[in-house]
Amino acid sequence: MKALTELQVKSMNHIGRHADGIVKGLHLWVKSPKHKYWILRYSLNGKRKDMSIGTYPKKSVKEARNEAIDAKRIVDNGIDPINNKKTLTEANIEREQKKLSFKEFALQCVEEKAHEWRNQKHADQWVYTLKEFAFPVIGNKSLDSITTNDILSILKPIWLTKTNTAVRLRGRLEWILGSATTQGFRDGLNPASWRGHLMTVLPSPRKVAKTKHHPSLPYHQIGEFVAKLGQMDCLSALALEFTILTAARTEETLAAKRNEIKDELWTVPAERMKAGKEQRVPLVPRAIEILRIAKHIDPDSEYLFSRNGRRLCNMAMLALVKGMGYKITVHGFRATFRTWCEEETMHHDSLAKKALAHTIKDKVDEAYNRGDLLKKRLKLMEDWAKFCNTPSIEQNPILKAV
């Protein structure tokens, strides 16, 4: 095993963990070319643990090694280095309280927690809500001076108008302040806790927030819509038709790579799936034809849908839909597919759930139904593709007259 060098680490783009040949247990975890994390794996009392050392390039190879070596010395003395970080002396705690504002501590928490997330979007959402709503109120306050009134000053103005955002923000504030308590920066009740605390002051989110579904196309209009896509000479139309035929999510399509396609089967890796599980998607002939056309447009790209090696942007398909005059979303086509399954077919409900990669809520059912029903799902998707190529009765005078 070779030692990692600064030049290697800087240019390393291969997703996964890369071990260092000098310090045993030290890994560089590459989540993307722009997001790399140092992790130390060690064993203590028969238990294996992972310790976050920091991000690269903020922490260089040399610095990561030095910190890993120090941590391993602590392990050799029978002490957990993770817990050791939290057991600061009273003098250090007091000094940190004076130095760290809520804003500084919160951003540190997000950075340390980031290696748990599969998508950078989660970190961006945390930072946005904190900057937009929390920092103007408590950003400069010390961690031990934040009260329930402070939290209410943040949440009340948006609790009724931006309920979902407010609920997520409250959870984030609770986690950050809970972390501060664990590390000795504050004592007592967590002012952002919900159960038995804020729930006695703020109305229940379920009673004030209206569920908003993604606007979708009525399934009997899908034939007309797909026919229009087939007449459009653009990459976005190909990507959208492929997304409809596979019942995929937008990001699953746009980030898809050609090496994921084999023998008329598309295997979406777990890290790109919402449920964190690999999804196998059977491809109907039209979907395969679309991929051949897309490859002809950009033959040397690693992505299914791209120009000059660059994948389509996240808004490309939605912009196409809006430009066609429809007030629907790309995600809404999954609802179109789901409704068609229920209203027009005899396929079992579990097939639709598997096709949409939905988690089965019934734990007993999930325990027994472990397969992905691939052959049966192929028949379902073939029926769906056939329906998508059938004009709706409303648009076909011959069918309407029958």
N, C-alpha and C positions, 0 to 999 in steps of 0.2 A: 504494500500500500504506500503510495507516494505522498509526500508532504504537500499540502496545498500552498500555492504561492499567491502573492498579491495579484500578479498578472492573470493567473488562472481564474481566480475568484472573480476578478473584475469582468472577465469575458465569458464566464460560465452562464449558459442559458438553459442547460438541460434540467428539466423539472425533476425534483426529488432531493434526497439527502446525499451529501457527498462527504465521506469521512476524511479526516485529517490523519496523515501518516505519522505525525509526531506525538500528538496528545490523544491517547486512546479515549474514545467516547465523544470526542468533539466532532460535530457535523456542521456543514453549511447546508441549510434547508433552502433550496431555490424554489419559490412558489411561482415566480415569473422573472424575466430578465431584470425587472426593476424592483423586485421585492425578495430580498435574501436575508435569512436569519441564522444566527449562531445558536446551536443547541448542544448542551452537554448531557449525554446519557450516562448514568451511573447506577450502581446498585447499593442499597443500604438495608441491612436487616432482611435480606432476601427479597426486597422489593425493588423493581426497576423504575427509575424516575427520569424525567426529562426536565432540564433546567434551561430557561431562556437566558442567554448571555447578552444579546443585543442584536442590532441590525447591521448589515453591511451596506455601504462603506462607513457608516458612522463609527463602527468599531472595526478596526483593521484586523488582518490575520494575526499579527503579533499581539495585539491587545486581547483578542479573543483567546489566544493560547495562554497568555499570562493569567487571565481571569479563570480559565478552565483549570489550570495547574493549581491555582490558589484554592479553588473549590474542591479539587480532588484531595488536597492536603487535609481539608476540613472533613471530608468523607472518611479518610484514613483514621481520623480521631473519633469516629463514630458519631459525628454530628452531621445533620442534614443541612447542606449549604442553602437550600431554599428557605428553611425555617430560620437559619442563621441571619439571613438578610433582614428578617422581620424582627429579630430580637435586638433592637438597637438599645443603647444605654439611655437613661432618662435625659442625660445632657444632650445626646445626639438628637433625641426626639424633640426636645425644646428648640434646638437650633434649627432643625428641619421645619418645624412649625413656623418659625419666623421667616425662613427663606422661601418656603413653598406656598404659593397662592393656590386657590382651587383650580385656576386655569392651568398653571404649570403641572400640578399633580394629575389633573384630568387628561391632559395631552400625553403625559407619561404612561398613564393607564391604558390609553388607546394603543399606544405604540407597543406596549408589552403584550397586550391581548391580541394584537393583529395577527400573530402567527397561528392563532386558532381558526381564523376565518379562511374560507376557500376563495373569497372574492374581495378585492380591494374596495368594492362598492360599500361593504359594511363599514369599513373604517371611515370612508368619506361621509356616510350618513351619520355616524356618531359625531364626527367633528362638526358637520354642518349644524345639527340641532343644538349642540353645545354652544357654538359661536353665535348662532342666531338668537337663541332664547335664554341660555343659562349664563354665559359670560358677562353680558351687560348687567346682570343683577348681582352675581356672586363671584365673578371672575377674579377680582382682586382681593376677595376676603380670605382670611386664613381658614384652614380646614376645620379647626375646632370652634370657629365662631358662627358656622352656618346653622341656621335654625329652621324650624318648620315654617315659620312665616316667610323666610327667604324662598323656600321651595314653593310655597303657595303663590308668592309673587311671580314666580316663573310660570307656573302651570295654569293658574286661574284665567289669565287673559286668552289662552288658547284651548282650554279644556272643552269648551262647547263648540268652537268654530273649527278647530284642527285636532279633533279628538284622538285620532290614530297617532298623529305625531306626538301629541302630549303624553299619551300612554307609553310610547316607546322611550320618550325622553325621561319620564319618571323612572322607568326601569334602569336606564343608564345612570341617572343620578344616584339611585339606590346602590347600584353596583360600585360606582366610584367612591361614594362615601363609606360603603361597607369595607372596601379595600383600605381606605384611610384608617378606619377603626382597627382592622386586622394588623396594620403596620404601626399602630400606636400613635397616629397623628390626631386622633380624636377619641372621645369616650361617649358612652351613653347611647340613647336611642338614635337610630338612623332616621333623620327627619324626612327622608324620601320613601320610607317603607309604606306599603299600601295596607296590608292586613292589620286591622285593629288600630290604624293610625289615620292615614290620609283618606281611607274609605269612609271615615266618620264625618269628613268635611266635604269631599268632592263627590258629585253624583256618579253612579256606576257608568262606566264607559259603554256598556251594552245598551243602556237605556237612552243615551244621548247621541250615540254614533249610529248613523244609518249605514247599513251595508251597501257598498257600491260595487256592482258587478261590471266587469269589462263589457262595453257595448259590443254586441255580436250580430252577425248576419243571420236572419231566419234561414233555417236549413233548406227550405224549398227554393231559395234564391241562389244557392251555391253553384248550380250548373251555369246559370247566366253569368255569375261573377268569374268563374274559372274560364269560361269562354272568352270573356273580355281580356283576362290575363294572357291567354294564348295568342291574342292578336297584338300584344304589346312587345316591341322589340327592345327590351331592356333587362339588365341583370336582376334588378329588384323584383320584376315580375316572375322570373324563374325561381328566385329564392322564396318568394311568397307562395307560389304554387307548390313547391317542394314542402314548405312548412305546413300547408294545408293537408297535403296528401300523407304526411307523416304524423300529423297532430302534435307537432313539436312546439316547444317554446321558442321565442325569438332568439335568445342568446344561444340556445342549443344549435340552431341552424347557422347563425352568423359565425360562430366560433368553430364550426365543424371542419375537420381536416380530411383530406383524401385518404390518408392512411387508416381512417376509421371505417372505410368502406371495403368489404370483402364478401365475395360470393352473394351479392344482392342483399347484403345485411349491413346495417349501419350500427356500430357499437359506440354509444356515447359514454365516455369515461365518467366515473363517479364524481370527480371533482367539478364537472360541469352540470351535474344534475341537482335539482333542488333538494331531493331527498338524500343525496349523497350516496346513491347506489347506481352501479353501472346499468345502462338501459340498452337492450338490443332492439332494433327497429327493423322489421321486414320492409323491403322496398318493392313497390309495385313497378311494373314496366315503365309507366310514365315518369315516375320519380327517377329511375335509372337513366331514362332518355334525357331528362332535365340535367342530370349530372354530366352527361356527355357533352351537351351543349355548353354548359358552364365551363367545362375544362377546355373546350375549343376557344373560348373567349380569353382565358388566361391559363395557357397550358403548363407553365412552370410554377404555378402557385401551390402552396401547401394547403390552402383553404378551398372549400367547395365552391364558394361564391366570392370572387375577388376580381380586382383589376390591378394590373401591375404589381401583383403580389400582396396587395393590401385588401383585407376583408371589407365587406360592406359595412357602413356605419350603422349604429344601433337604430337610427331613425329612418333608414332607407325604405324599409317595407311600409312603415306607418305613413310616411310622406306619400308613397305611391297610392295607398288606400285613400288618403284624404284628397289627393289630386284627382282621383276617380269619382269624387263626389260622395263617398260613403262616410257616414258618421259612426264608424266602428273602429275597433282596435285589432291589431294582429293577434293578440292573445285571445280575443273573442272568438276566433275560429275554432279554438279548442271546445268552447261551449257549443258552437254550431255542430261540431262533430259529436259531442256527447248527447245533445238533444236528438240528433238524427238516429243515433244508436238506440235510444229509448223509444222513439216514436215510430221508426220505420223498419226495425230489424228484430230478429228473434235471437240475436247473439246475447250470450250471458253477460250480465252486468260486470262481472269480474274482468272480461276481456277489454271493455272500455276503460276500466280503471288501470289495467296493465298498460294499455296503449298510451294513456295519458301520464303514466308513471306516477299515479296517485298512491299515497300511502293508504293501506287498508287499516281502518280504524279498529276493526274487530280483531283483537289480539289472538283469539282462538283461530279465527279464519286465516289470519296471516301466518300463524304457526304451521298450519296444515297445507296452505297454498303457497309453496315456496318456488314453484316453477314459474317461468315467464310466458307459458302458453304460446310459444312462438308460432307453431303451425296454425293454430286456431286464429291467432291475431293476424296472420298473413291473409287468411280468408276474409276476416273483418275489413282489413285495409283494402283488399281487392274490391269488396262490395262498396266501400266508401269511394274509391277511385271511379268505379262505374257510375255511382250516383252523381259524383261531381261532374261527370261528362254528359249527364242527362239534363236537357233543358227543363226548367220549371214549367208547370202547367200554365201559370200566369203569363209566361212569355211565349208559349207554344200554342197557337190557335188550333192546331190539329188535335193535340192532347186535351186541350180545354173543351173541345167539342165532343170528345168521347164520353 
